Amino acid sequence: MAESERYEAGRRVLSTMLGEAAAEASSGKMRALHPEFDRLVMEYVMHDLYGRDGLDIKTRLLCTIAALTVLGRPQQLAVHIARALGCGSTRTEIEEVMLQMSAFGGFPATWDALTVLQGQIQGK
C-alpha cells in the first residue's frame, strides 16, 4: 500500500473514532505542530496499529487508556477517553481499566486518571 493510501486509510480510522469534522480538526492540529507528525500518526498509529485485525477499535482504545494511565499522560488520556466514549466504551468500562492499573502503575496514577475521566464526563 502506498504512503498516500496508508494516510487515507488512517484518516478513515480516525474518522470512525471521532466523526469526519472532529477527525479533520484533530489532523489539522497535528499538521500545525508539524506536517510530518500528522503523516506519521495517520500512517503508523491510525492505519498500521489501530487498523489491524485482531482487536476492535474499542478494545484498542481501552488498551491505550490503560497504558496512558500507567504512564501518567493526562493530556493524551483525555483525548483517548473521548475517543473511547465515541467508539462505544462506557464510563464503567473505562473506570474498570483505570482501577485495574492501580496494581501496575500505582494509586497516584490511577487517581490522576480517574480525575481526568471525571473532568471529561462533567465537561460533556
N, C-alpha and C positions, 0 to 999 in steps of 0.2 A: 504494500500500500504506500503510495507516495505521501510525502510530508503534508501537502495541502489536503489530501484525502484524510489523513490522520487528524489534522487540525479540525476539519469539518465534522468528522465523526466524534471527536472530543467535545466540540461545541454542542452537538446533539445530546450527548450525555449530560452536559451541564444544563441544557435546556430542560431535560427530563427532570432534573433536580429542582430547578428554580422557576421554570417558565421562560419563555423567549425574552421578554423585556428585561427581567432580572438577570438572565444569563448575559445579555448584551451589556448591561450596566457593570456586571462583575468583570467581564472580559475587558471592558473599557478601562476599568480601574487598574487591572493588571498591565494593560498596554501603556497606560500613563506612567506606571512605575518603570517599565522597560518593555519594549515590544517583544524582545526575545523571551522574557519571562512569561508573557501570555502564550506564546507559541509552545514553550516547554510544558506549561501546565495543561494546555489543551491536548497536546500530542501524547505526553507521557502520563500525567496524572489522570486526566479525564478519559482518554482513549485506551492507553495501554494498561492502566490499573483498574479504574472504575468500570471500564467497558469489557473487562474479561468475563468469560463464562465461569461458572462455578459458585458464585455468590451473587445474590441480587444487590441492587444499589442500596436498599435499606440496610441490609446486613453490613455491607462495606462501610456505610456511614456510621453505624453503631461501633464498628471496629475502630474507625477513625476517632470517634468520640472517646473511646477507651484510651487510645494512645495519647490524645491531646490532654486528657485528664491527668494521666501519669506524668506527662512531660510538663504540665503546668503552663499551657499556652492558651490563656484566656481569650485573646482576640480571635484566633483561629477556631477555638472551641465554640464561641458564639456563632461564627459563620456556619460551622458544621452542624450545630444544633438546629439552626434554621433550615438547613438543607434536609436534615433527617426528618424533621417535622413535616416538611413539604413532600417527603417521599413516603409518608405513612407511619413513621415511628410515633409512638405515643410518649407522653411525658413520663409515664410509669416505666416504659422500656428504657428510656434514656437515664432515668434515675437509677434503675437497677444496674445498668452498665457502670455508672459512676460509683455506686456503692460497692460493686464488685472490685473496683480498682483501689478501694481503701486498703485492701490486703497487699497490693502490689506497688502502689505509688504513695501510700501513706494517707493518713487522715487529713493533713493540711491540703494536699492536692485534691482530695475528694470534696472537702469543704469549699474550696475555691470553685471547683467545677459546679457543684450544686448551686452556689451563689450566682454563677454565670447563667445557669439554666433558669433559676428563678427570675433573673433580670430579663431573659428572653421571653419567658412566659408572660410576665407582667407587662412587657413592652408591646404585646400584641393586643 
